[in-house]
């Protein structure tokens, strides 16, 4: 049986380097190997067309591979480096289809000075086109160790992990995760009344199998995204888990939804699970 794959995209930026370092630490307890993918915007048949816009754009494809290999060399887990060509999203989608990763790992650039409407996040489009579990690593992280204390935001509606059930359970079990199920509601009474329902939905989906008993937490917040971000304190948790329903990901309002807001501003690593 092959070791599970963490597919890590790099554009050689500081954010990508940070994500690679985090994925390297995460891979060891998961028994995973890394596939480090860099996408050039040129074509192998026409290497002078559409050069990339990163600091390595002046390099040939072969030299880019050497540079990528230097990032992979000496890491304590197995790493395969790949150079893709063409548009970013189709190339990542194709690589994900080939490798069937446990996670796609991205670094989140520091664009805090930009309005959300102008902040075009690669992660959002990957969720649309390659619906694999996605881990987004923020630009500044106080706790680089693999996450154990997980804050899982749930809306209380039933959900299923589908084909990702076993990989996600492997992930949480290998991390010896401690789940806190967070439910946000506009008033305190409603939040308290529905917190148990949110916890039950997580248990019924099998996310807590083999783990210590999950805890329920409720937050009064008119805006669920604001409630999640207020609760996601690095002193209390190591990562946040969000459930991205496929119908929402494909919907027109997704870019203004809860997942989007949390993804753009969460101070902790964010694990987004596609659910049905």
Secondary structure, DSSP 8 states (H G I E B T S, - for coil): ----EEEEE--SSHHHHHHHHHHHHHHHHHT-EEEEEEEESSBTTBTTSS--SSTTTTS-HHHHHHHHHHHHTT-SS-EEEEEEES-HHHHHHHHHHHH--SEEEEE----TTS-GGG---HHHHHHHHS-S-EEEE-S--S--S---EEEEE--SS----GGGHHHHHHHHHHTT-EEEEEEEESSHHHHHHHHHHHHHHHHHTTTTTTSS--EEEEEE-SSHHHHHHHH--TTT-SEEEEEEEHHHHHSTTGGGSHHHHHHHH-SSEEEEEEE-
